[in-house]
């Protein structure tokens, strides 16, 4: 229609001569020829497909054994008619293409249509009885004609990087359409008629940067896969009962209000929301999606439970109360005389029920080998401890998670002001939130067997911390943010990659730093200098090449392990440490003579020393 209007206007202009272009009548004739060439597409002059493709301004390869989109080729059926045509990097698409009698697949790449306004030619309707697959990529198309709706056999339509701005209402008439890919265009909205494409199962809208709404899809009866990354969509769709795959990274979503209406008739749900990937697979035989989705977006309502019994009965497993004998590998709870559950150990279950955070008197919670997600998540790096942990802030004093994927802690962890013991062991923890520094009552923090690479600066705020374990965080290079902790007595950092000693830990008694990258022991004098208790320092399997004279000033040094380092000498100051009971210097670079001299010296100054060399 746009082309017809332009043609009529130009054809009616006064035929004034133009030195550069000839007359307007000549321009009108050219436009008319172009219009008739594509709209009429007079196919009567071609007796068969051979005559059609001979009219093409390029050669076709009929001998290609494998389809290659980078080539221009065709495939014939037993009748000698072309059923597959791939046009790539040609000057233009010949109008006679639409005269191919049995064409089933048409693929056009980097080849323009010679329409005046770059619309898809209306002659596309001539392929209505045969065309099953239409792909146009990297070819400008400003719009689709209404005639596209006549392709009743079309099952797959791909319009990729075509600059398409709108879809015609007739798109809803494509009754056989199963796959629609509109990636990399300039769509702003979808027509309301798209709801009528009842056979549509896959819709791809990625990289339509101005697309703000897909509400026209609401209630679609058969859509299973919807991808809409890198758009400007503000709301997720609703009532897509068969949806199994939803990808909506990098949009303008602010909430997931309708997510419980998606995929309620399927047992698989895949959500890619705000650049976060959650892949959920059914683990139970019950309808899973409602519970899984509500866990993502619906607030936990604890008011529906009157007591601990009702909360425990909401669990999907049996919790034995006050058992005569108990084991950490069993799930059990302890209840006081007021029927308050104050201790809970959940072990080897499928998932932790969210309602556990409704136990308002819970003082100790232990989770062992039990996921916080009802569904298996393929990517462990996205596991997060539920933010509802803050519900336990008034009562929780001890919290432990073992052998359960938790890559991140929510900022709400910092609200557990009464928490004294926190253990997160072998959970794949990647980082700690800054709010960890708000745990003002924390005495023991155990973070061994994780994937920490650094510690937050706020760790220095844990002024009551007595015990810290960071063993087997292989990529952890620094513990400088524990410097100056006034009450820290035990620090375990075995098998990390730490390069420098901590400093200014006046009450330190136990320091385990074997298996690190220490090159020296600078600042060792600042460790434990306010405590008269025995000091046990372990530095085996490092790269230590020297021990500073400061070693002589450590108060009450009892054991010093320097096995498996690069030492060639020891300072004289160490001879004067009469409290030293055990000294290990095996597998260093001492000469035999040096070792004999060292042993003789210590036999004189500290005859009770247990020297291993």
C-alpha positions as CSV (number, residue, x, y, z in Angstrom):
1,X,0.0,0.0,0.0
2,X,2.8,2.4,0.9
3,X,4.4,1.8,-2.5
4,X,1.1,2.3,-4.4
5,X,0.6,5.7,-2.7
6,X,4.1,6.8,-3.5
7,X,3.7,5.7,-7.1
8,X,0.3,7.4,-7.6
9,X,1.8,10.7,-6.2
10,X,4.8,10.6,-8.4
11,X,2.9,9.5,-11.5
12,X,0.6,12.5,-11.2
13,X,3.4,15.0,-11.0
14,X,3.9,17.5,-13.9
15,X,6.5,16.1,-16.3
16,X,9.2,18.8,-15.7
17,X,12.6,17.9,-17.0
18,X,15.5,17.4,-14.5
19,X,19.0,17.7,-16.0
20,X,20.4,15.0,-13.6
21,X,17.5,12.5,-13.6
22,X,15.4,13.0,-16.6
23,X,11.7,13.7,-16.3
24,X,9.4,12.8,-13.4
25,X,7.5,10.7,-16.0
26,X,10.6,8.7,-16.5
27,X,11.0,8.2,-12.7
28,X,7.4,7.2,-12.5
29,X,7.9,4.7,-15.3
30,X,10.8,3.2,-13.4
31,X,8.8,3.0,-10.2
32,X,5.9,1.5,-12.0
33,X,8.1,-1.2,-13.6
34,X,9.6,-2.0,-10.2
35,X,6.1,-2.2,-8.6
36,X,4.7,-4.4,-11.3
37,X,7.8,-6.5,-11.3
38,X,7.2,-7.6,-7.7
39,X,3.5,-7.2,-7.2
40,X,2.3,-8.8,-10.4
41,X,5.3,-11.2,-10.8
42,X,3.9,-12.5,-14.1
43,X,4.6,-16.2,-13.9
44,X,2.7,-17.1,-17.0
45,X,5.8,-16.6,-19.1
46,X,7.6,-19.4,-17.4
47,X,6.7,-22.9,-18.4
48,X,8.5,-24.6,-15.6
49,X,11.1,-24.1,-12.8
50,X,14.0,-24.4,-15.2
51,X,12.8,-21.3,-17.1
52,X,12.3,-19.5,-13.8
53,X,15.8,-20.0,-12.4
54,X,17.3,-19.2,-15.8
55,X,15.8,-15.8,-15.4
56,X,17.9,-15.2,-12.3
57,X,20.8,-12.8,-12.6
58,X,23.1,-15.3,-10.9
59,X,24.0,-19.0,-11.0
60,X,22.6,-21.7,-8.8
61,X,24.6,-24.5,-7.4
62,X,22.5,-27.7,-7.7
63,X,25.4,-30.0,-6.8
64,X,26.0,-29.1,-3.2
65,X,25.9,-32.2,-1.0
66,X,25.8,-30.1,2.2
67,X,23.8,-27.0,2.9
68,X,26.0,-24.0,3.4
69,X,24.3,-20.7,4.1
70,X,27.3,-18.9,2.7
71,X,26.5,-20.2,-0.8
72,X,23.7,-19.6,-3.3
73,X,22.3,-23.0,-4.0
74,X,19.1,-24.9,-4.7
75,X,17.7,-28.3,-4.2
76,X,15.2,-30.1,-6.6
77,X,12.6,-32.8,-5.9
78,X,11.9,-35.8,-8.1
79,X,9.8,-33.7,-10.4
80,X,12.7,-31.4,-11.2
81,X,11.1,-28.5,-9.3
82,X,13.1,-26.4,-6.8
83,X,12.0,-27.0,-3.2
84,X,14.9,-25.3,-1.4
85,X,16.5,-22.0,-2.5
86,X,19.3,-20.2,-0.6
87,X,20.3,-16.8,-2.0
88,X,23.4,-15.2,-0.4
89,X,25.2,-12.0,-1.1
90,X,23.6,-11.3,-4.5
91,X,22.7,-7.9,-5.9
92,X,19.0,-8.4,-5.6
93,X,16.3,-11.0,-5.2
94,X,14.8,-11.7,-8.6
95,X,10.9,-11.3,-8.7
96,X,10.6,-14.6,-10.5
97,X,11.6,-16.3,-7.3
98,X,7.9,-16.2,-6.4
99,X,7.0,-18.2,-9.5
100,X,8.7,-21.4,-8.3
101,X,5.9,-23.9,-8.3
102,X,6.8,-26.1,-5.3
103,X,9.2,-24.0,-3.2
104,X,9.2,-25.1,0.4
105,X,12.1,-23.3,1.8
106,X,13.3,-19.8,0.9
107,X,16.5,-18.4,2.6
108,X,17.7,-14.9,1.7
109,X,20.9,-13.4,3.2
110,X,22.5,-10.1,2.5
111,X,20.5,-9.7,-0.7
112,X,18.0,-6.8,-1.1
113,X,14.5,-6.8,-2.5
114,X,14.1,-4.2,-5.2
115,X,11.0,-2.6,-3.7
116,X,10.9,1.1,-3.5
117,X,10.3,1.2,0.3
118,X,12.2,-2.0,1.2
119,X,9.1,-3.9,2.2
120,X,8.8,-7.6,1.6
121,X,7.1,-8.0,-1.8
122,X,3.4,-8.7,-1.8
123,X,4.2,-11.4,-4.4
124,X,5.2,-13.6,-1.4
125,X,1.5,-14.7,-1.4
126,X,2.2,-16.7,-4.5
127,X,4.1,-19.2,-2.4
128,X,1.2,-19.7,0.0
129,X,0.4,-23.3,-1.0
130,X,3.9,-24.6,-0.7
131,X,6.2,-22.5,1.5
132,X,7.0,-24.0,4.9
133,X,10.2,-22.2,5.9
134,X,11.0,-18.5,5.2
135,X,14.3,-17.0,6.4
136,X,15.5,-13.5,5.7
137,X,18.7,-12.3,7.4
138,X,20.9,-9.2,7.2
139,X,18.6,-7.8,4.6
140,X,16.7,-4.6,5.1
141,X,12.9,-5.0,5.4
142,X,11.0,-2.1,6.7
143,X,7.7,-3.9,7.0
144,X,5.8,-7.1,6.1
145,X,2.8,-6.9,3.8
146,X,-0.6,-8.1,5.0
147,X,-0.3,-10.8,2.4
148,X,2.1,-12.6,4.7
149,X,-0.9,-13.9,6.5
150,X,-1.9,-16.0,3.5
151,X,1.1,-18.4,4.0
152,X,-1.1,-20.9,5.8
153,X,1.5,-23.7,5.5
154,X,4.4,-21.7,6.9
155,X,5.9,-23.4,9.9
156,X,9.1,-21.4,10.5
157,X,9.6,-17.7,9.9
158,X,13.0,-16.1,10.7
159,X,13.5,-12.4,10.1
160,X,17.0,-11.7,11.5
161,X,18.7,-8.2,11.6
162,X,16.3,-6.8,9.0
163,X,15.5,-3.5,10.8
164,X,11.8,-4.6,10.9
165,X,9.8,-2.1,12.9
166,X,6.3,-3.6,12.9
167,X,4.4,-6.8,12.3
168,X,1.1,-6.8,10.4
169,X,-2.1,-7.9,12.0
170,X,-2.3,-10.7,9.5
171,X,0.6,-12.4,11.3
172,X,-2.1,-14.0,13.4
173,X,-3.4,-15.9,10.4
174,X,-0.3,-18.0,10.2
175,X,-2.1,-21.0,11.6
176,X,0.7,-23.5,11.0
177,X,3.5,-21.3,12.4
178,X,5.6,-23.1,15.0
179,X,8.8,-21.1,15.2
180,X,9.1,-17.3,14.9
181,X,12.5,-15.7,15.2
182,X,12.6,-11.9,15.1
183,X,16.0,-11.4,16.6
184,X,17.9,-8.1,16.0
185,X,15.2,-5.9,14.7
186,X,13.6,-2.6,15.7
187,X,10.2,-3.7,17.0
188,X,8.4,-1.6,19.5
189,X,5.4,-3.8,20.2
190,X,3.6,-6.9,19.1
191,X,0.2,-6.9,17.4
192,X,-2.7,-8.2,19.4
193,X,-3.4,-10.8,16.7
194,X,-0.3,-12.8,17.6
195,X,-2.4,-14.5,20.2
196,X,-4.1,-16.3,17.3
197,X,-1.0,-18.2,16.3
198,X,-2.2,-21.2,18.1
199,X,0.5,-23.5,16.8
200,X,3.4,-21.2,17.8
201,X,5.8,-22.9,20.3
202,X,8.9,-20.8,20.0
203,X,9.2,-17.0,19.8
204,X,12.6,-15.2,19.8
205,X,12.7,-11.5,20.2
206,X,16.3,-10.9,21.4
207,X,17.9,-7.6,20.7
208,X,14.9,-5.5,19.8
209,X,16.2,-2.6,21.8
210,X,13.0,-0.6,21.8
211,X,10.6,-3.4,22.6
212,X,8.8,-2.4,25.8
213,X,5.9,-4.7,26.0
214,X,5.0,-8.3,25.1
215,X,1.6,-8.3,26.8
216,X,0.0,-9.3,23.5
217,X,1.3,-12.8,24.3
218,X,-0.7,-13.0,27.5
219,X,-2.8,-16.2,27.5
220,X,-1.1,-17.8,24.5
221,X,-2.2,-21.4,24.5
222,X,0.8,-23.2,23.2
223,X,4.0,-21.1,23.6
224,X,6.8,-23.1,25.1
225,X,9.9,-21.1,24.5
226,X,10.2,-17.3,24.8
227,X,13.5,-15.5,24.5
228,X,13.6,-11.7,24.8
229,X,17.1,-10.8,26.0
230,X,18.4,-7.2,25.5
231,X,15.0,-5.4,25.1
232,X,13.3,-2.8,27.2
233,X,10.4,-5.0,28.5
234,X,9.0,-3.8,31.7
235,X,6.7,-6.7,32.7
236,X,6.9,-10.4,32.2
237,X,4.0,-12.1,30.3
238,X,1.3,-13.9,32.1
239,X,-0.9,-17.0,31.7
240,X,1.5,-19.0,29.4
241,X,0.6,-22.4,30.8
242,X,2.9,-24.4,28.6
243,X,6.0,-22.3,28.9
244,X,9.2,-24.3,29.6
245,X,11.9,-21.8,28.7
246,X,11.9,-18.1,29.5
247,X,14.9,-15.9,28.8
248,X,14.7,-12.2,29.7
249,X,18.1,-11.0,30.6
250,X,18.9,-7.3,30.4
251,X,15.5,-5.8,30.3
252,X,13.6,-3.2,32.5
253,X,11.9,-5.6,34.8
254,X,11.2,-4.4,38.3
255,X,9.3,-7.4,39.7
256,X,8.1,-10.9,38.8
257,X,4.5,-10.4,39.7
258,X,3.0,-12.8,37.2
259,X,5.6,-15.5,37.3
260,X,3.3,-17.9,39.1
261,X,1.2,-18.0,35.9
262,X,4.0,-19.3,33.7
263,X,4.5,-23.0,33.0
264,X,1.8,-24.3,35.3
265,X,1.1,-27.2,33.0
266,X,4.7,-28.4,32.6
267,X,7.4,-29.9,34.8
268,X,10.3,-27.8,33.5
269,X,10.8,-24.1,34.0
270,X,13.9,-22.2,32.8
271,X,14.1,-18.5,33.8
272,X,16.8,-16.1,32.7
273,X,15.8,-12.9,34.5
274,X,17.9,-9.8,34.9
275,X,21.1,-11.5,33.8
276,X,20.6,-14.3,36.3
277,X,20.1,-17.8,35.2
278,X,17.9,-20.3,37.1
279,X,17.4,-23.7,35.5
280,X,14.9,-25.8,37.4
281,X,14.1,-29.4,36.8
282,X,11.4,-31.3,38.5
283,X,12.6,-33.4,41.5
284,X,9.2,-34.5,42.8
285,X,6.1,-36.0,41.2
286,X,3.9,-33.2,42.3
287,X,3.2,-30.0,40.4
288,X,6.4,-28.1,41.2
289,X,6.2,-24.7,39.5
290,X,3.9,-22.9,41.9
291,X,6.1,-23.6,44.9
292,X,9.3,-22.9,43.0
293,X,8.1,-19.6,41.6
294,X,6.5,-18.4,44.7
295,X,9.8,-18.9,46.4
296,X,11.4,-16.5,44.0
297,X,8.9,-13.6,44.4
298,X,6.2,-14.2,47.0
299,X,7.0,-13.0,50.6
300,X,7.0,-15.8,53.2
301,X,3.8,-15.6,55.3
302,X,4.4,-17.1,58.8
303,X,1.2,-15.8,60.2
304,X,-0.7,-18.9,58.9
305,X,1.2,-21.1,61.4
306,X,0.1,-21.1,65.1
307,X,2.9,-23.1,66.5
308,X,6.0,-25.2,65.8
309,X,4.0,-28.3,65.2
310,X,2.2,-26.7,62.3
311,X,5.4,-25.4,60.8
312,X,7.1,-28.8,61.0
313,X,4.1,-30.5,59.4
314,X,4.5,-28.2,56.4
315,X,7.9,-29.8,55.7
316,X,8.1,-32.5,53.0
317,X,9.9,-34.8,55.3
318,X,9.4,-36.1,58.9
319,X,11.2,-34.3,61.7
320,X,11.7,-36.4,64.8
321,X,11.4,-34.4,68.0
322,X,13.5,-35.0,71.1
323,X,14.8,-38.4,70.0
324,X,16.4,-40.6,72.6
325,X,19.5,-41.0,70.4
326,X,20.4,-38.6,67.6
327,X,23.1,-38.2,64.9
328,X,24.2,-35.4,62.7
329,X,23.3,-37.5,59.7
330,X,19.6,-37.6,60.8
331,X,16.9,-35.0,60.6
332,X,15.6,-34.1,64.1
333,X,14.6,-31.2,66.3
334,X,14.5,-30.3,69.9
335,X,11.4,-28.8,71.5
336,X,11.2,-27.2,75.0
337,X,8.5,-27.4,77.5
338,X,6.6,-24.5,75.9
339,X,6.5,-26.5,72.6
340,X,9.0,-24.1,71.0
341,X,11.5,-25.7,68.5
342,X,14.8,-24.4,69.6
343,X,17.2,-26.8,67.7
344,X,16.8,-28.2,64.2
345,X,19.1,-30.4,62.2
346,X,18.1,-31.1,58.6
347,X,20.3,-33.7,57.0
348,X,20.2,-35.5,53.6
349,X,16.9,-34.2,52.4
350,X,16.0,-33.0,49.0
351,X,15.5,-29.3,50.0
352,X,15.1,-27.0,52.9
353,X,11.5,-25.8,53.3
354,X,11.3,-22.1,53.3
355,X,8.9,-22.3,56.3
356,X,11.9,-23.3,58.5
357,X,12.5,-19.5,58.8
358,X,9.1,-19.2,60.6
359,X,10.4,-21.0,63.7
360,X,10.6,-17.9,65.8
361,X,12.3,-19.5,68.8
362,X,15.0,-21.4,66.8
363,X,18.4,-20.9,68.4
364,X,20.4,-23.5,66.4
365,X,19.9,-24.4,62.7
366,X,22.1,-27.0,61.0
367,X,21.8,-27.9,57.3
368,X,23.7,-30.9,56.0
369,X,23.7,-32.0,52.3
370,X,20.3,-30.5,51.7
371,X,19.7,-27.9,49.0
372,X,18.0,-24.6,49.7
373,X,16.3,-25.0,46.3
374,X,13.5,-27.5,45.7
375,X,14.8,-27.9,42.1
376,X,18.2,-28.7,40.9
377,X,20.1,-25.7,39.6
378,X,22.6,-26.5,36.9
379,X,24.9,-23.6,37.7
380,X,26.0,-23.8,41.3
381,X,27.4,-20.2,41.2
382,X,23.9,-18.8,41.4
383,X,22.9,-20.5,44.6
384,X,22.1,-18.0,47.3
385,X,21.1,-18.4,50.9
386,X,17.4,-17.3,51.1
387,X,17.1,-13.7,52.4
388,X,14.4,-15.0,54.8
389,X,17.2,-16.0,57.1
390,X,16.6,-12.5,58.6
391,X,13.3,-13.9,60.1
392,X,15.5,-15.7,62.7
393,X,17.4,-12.6,63.8
394,X,15.8,-12.4,67.3
395,X,16.7,-15.9,68.3
396,X,19.4,-17.6,66.2
397,X,22.7,-18.0,67.9
398,X,24.3,-20.9,65.9
399,X,23.9,-21.4,62.2
400,X,25.7,-24.1,60.2
401,X,25.6,-25.3,56.6
402,X,27.6,-28.3,55.4
403,X,28.0,-29.8,51.9
404,X,25.1,-27.7,50.4
405,X,25.6,-25.4,47.5
406,X,25.5,-21.7,48.6
407,X,27.7,-19.5,46.5
408,X,26.5,-16.2,48.0
409,X,25.1,-14.9,51.2
410,X,22.4,-12.2,51.2
411,X,23.0,-8.9,52.8
412,X,20.3,-9.8,55.3
413,X,22.7,-12.1,57.0
414,X,24.0,-9.1,58.8
415,X,20.8,-8.7,60.7
416,X,21.5,-11.8,62.8
417,X,22.9,-9.7,65.7
418,X,22.6,-12.5,68.2
419,X,24.5,-15.0,66.1
420,X,27.6,-16.3,67.9
421,X,28.7,-19.3,65.7
422,X,28.5,-19.4,61.9
423,X,29.8,-22.4,60.0
424,X,29.7,-22.6,56.2
425,X,31.7,-25.7,55.2
426,X,32.2,-27.1,51.7
427,X,29.3,-25.1,50.2
428,X,31.1,-23.4,47.2
429,X,31.0,-20.0,48.8
430,X,32.4,-17.4,46.4
431,X,32.2,-14.2,48.4
432,X,31.1,-12.6,51.6
433,X,28.7,-9.6,51.8
434,X,29.8,-6.4,53.5
435,X,27.1,-6.9,56.1
436,X,29.1,-9.8,57.6
437,X,30.7,-7.1,59.6
438,X,27.4,-6.4,61.4
439,X,27.4,-9.7,63.2
440,X,28.4,-8.0,66.5
441,X,28.0,-11.1,68.6
442,X,29.9,-13.5,66.4
443,X,32.6,-15.5,68.2
444,X,33.3,-18.3,65.8
445,X,33.4,-18.1,62.0
446,X,34.2,-21.3,60.0
447,X,34.5,-20.9,56.3
448,X,36.7,-23.8,55.3
449,X,36.5,-25.7,52.0
450,X,35.1,-22.9,49.9
451,X,36.0,-20.7,46.9
452,X,36.7,-17.4,48.6
453,X,39.2,-15.2,46.8
454,X,39.2,-12.3,49.1
455,X,37.6,-11.0,52.4
456,X,35.5,-7.9,52.8
457,X,37.0,-5.0,54.7
458,X,34.1,-5.1,57.1
459,X,35.5,-8.3,58.6
460,X,37.6,-6.0,60.8
461,X,34.4,-5.0,62.6
462,X,33.9,-8.4,64.3
463,X,35.4,-7.2,67.6
464,X,34.2,-10.3,69.5
465,X,35.5,-12.9,67.0
466,X,37.7,-15.5,68.8
467,X,37.9,-18.3,66.1
468,X,38.3,-18.0,62.3
469,X,38.8,-20.9,59.9
470,X,39.6,-20.3,56.3
471,X,41.3,-23.6,55.4
472,X,41.2,-24.8,51.8
473,X,40.1,-21.7,50.1
474,X,42.6,-22.3,47.4
475,X,42.4,-18.9,45.7
476,X,42.5,-16.8,48.9
477,X,45.6,-14.6,48.7
478,X,45.2,-12.2,51.6
479,X,43.9,-12.1,55.2
480,X,44.9,-8.5,55.8
481,X,41.4,-7.5,56.7
482,X,41.6,-9.5,59.9
483,X,44.4,-7.3,61.1
484,X,43.7,-5.6,64.5
485,X,41.0,-8.0,65.6
486,X,41.4,-7.6,69.4
487,X,39.9,-10.9,70.6
488,X,41.0,-13.4,67.8
489,X,42.7,-16.4,69.4
490,X,42.7,-19.0,66.6
491,X,43.3,-18.5,62.9
492,X,43.2,-21.4,60.4
493,X,44.3,-20.7,56.8
494,X,45.8,-24.0,55.7
495,X,46.0,-24.7,52.0
496,X,45.2,-21.2,50.7
497,X,47.4,-18.9,48.6
498,X,48.2,-16.3,51.2
499,X,51.4,-14.3,50.7
500,X,51.7,-12.2,53.9
501,X,51.2,-12.8,57.6
502,X,48.4,-11.0,59.3
503,X,49.4,-8.4,61.9
504,X,48.3,-6.9,65.2
505,X,46.4,-9.8,66.6
506,X,47.3,-9.3,70.3
507,X,45.5,-12.4,71.7
508,X,46.4,-14.9,69.0
509,X,47.4,-18.3,70.3
510,X,46.9,-20.7,67.4
511,X,48.0,-19.9,63.9
512,X,47.8,-22.5,61.1
513,X,49.2,-21.3,57.8
514,X,50.7,-24.4,56.3
515,X,50.4,-24.8,52.5
516,X,50.4,-21.1,51.5
517,X,52.8,-18.7,49.6
518,X,54.5,-17.1,52.5
519,X,58.0,-15.9,51.7
520,X,58.9,-14.4,55.1
521,X,57.5,-13.9,58.6
522,X,57.5,-10.2,58.8
523,X,55.2,-8.8,61.6
524,X,55.3,-12.1,63.5
525,X,56.2,-10.1,66.6
526,X,52.7,-8.4,66.6
527,X,51.0,-11.8,67.0
528,X,49.9,-12.9,70.5
529,X,51.9,-10.2,72.4
530,X,49.1,-9.6,74.9
531,X,48.5,-13.2,75.9
532,X,50.6,-15.3,78.2
533,X,49.1,-18.6,76.9
534,X,51.3,-20.9,74.8
535,X,51.6,-20.1,71.1
536,X,51.3,-22.7,68.4
537,X,52.4,-21.4,65.0
538,X,52.4,-23.7,61.9
539,X,54.1,-22.5,58.7
540,X,55.1,-25.7,56.9
541,X,54.9,-26.0,53.1
542,X,55.4,-22.4,52.2
543,X,58.3,-20.6,50.5
544,X,59.8,-19.0,53.6
545,X,63.5,-18.2,53.0
546,X,64.2,-16.3,56.3
547,X,63.0,-15.9,59.8
548,X,63.2,-12.4,61.2
549,X,64.9,-11.7,64.6
550,X,61.5,-10.6,65.8
551,X,60.8,-14.3,66.4
552,X,62.7,-13.9,69.7
553,X,60.2,-11.5,71.1
554,X,57.1,-13.7,70.7
555,X,55.6,-14.2,74.1
556,X,55.4,-17.8,75.2
557,X,56.1,-19.4,71.9
558,X,55.6,-23.1,72.4
559,X,55.6,-24.7,68.9
560,X,57.0,-23.5,65.7
561,X,56.6,-25.6,62.5
562,X,58.8,-24.5,59.6
563,X,59.0,-27.9,57.7
564,X,59.2,-27.9,53.9
565,X,60.4,-24.3,53.3
566,X,63.5,-22.7,51.8
567,X,65.4,-21.8,54.9
568,X,69.2,-21.8,55.0
569,X,69.7,-20.3,58.5
570,X,67.9,-19.4,61.7
571,X,68.3,-16.2,63.7
572,X,70.3,-16.3,66.9
573,X,67.3,-14.7,68.7
574,X,65.5,-18.1,68.5
575,X,68.1,-19.6,70.8
576,X,66.9,-17.4,73.6
577,X,63.2,-18.5,73.4
578,X,63.2,-20.7,76.4
579,X,59.5,-21.4,76.2
580,X,59.9,-23.1,72.9
581,X,59.1,-26.8,73.2
582,X,58.8,-28.0,69.6
583,X,60.7,-26.8,66.6
584,X,60.3,-28.4,63.2
585,X,62.8,-27.5,60.4
586,X,62.7,-30.6,58.2
587,X,63.0,-30.5,54.4
588,X,64.6,-27.0,54.1
589,X,67.9,-26.0,52.5
590,X,70.2,-26.3,55.4
591,X,73.5,-28.0,54.9
592,X,74.3,-31.0,57.1
593,X,76.9,-29.0,58.9
594,X,74.4,-26.2,59.5
595,X,71.9,-28.6,61.0
596,X,74.5,-30.1,63.3
597,X,75.5,-26.6,64.5
598,X,71.9,-25.7,65.1
599,X,71.2,-28.8,67.1
600,X,74.3,-28.3,69.2
601,X,73.4,-24.7,70.0
602,X,69.8,-25.6,71.1
603,X,71.1,-28.4,73.2
604,X,73.0,-25.8,75.1
605,X,70.4,-23.1,75.4
606,X,67.2,-25.2,75.4
607,X,68.1,-28.8,76.3
608,X,64.4,-29.8,76.5
609,X,63.6,-28.7,73.0
610,X,62.0,-31.2,70.7
611,X,63.9,-30.5,67.5
612,X,62.9,-32.2,64.3
613,X,65.4,-31.7,61.5
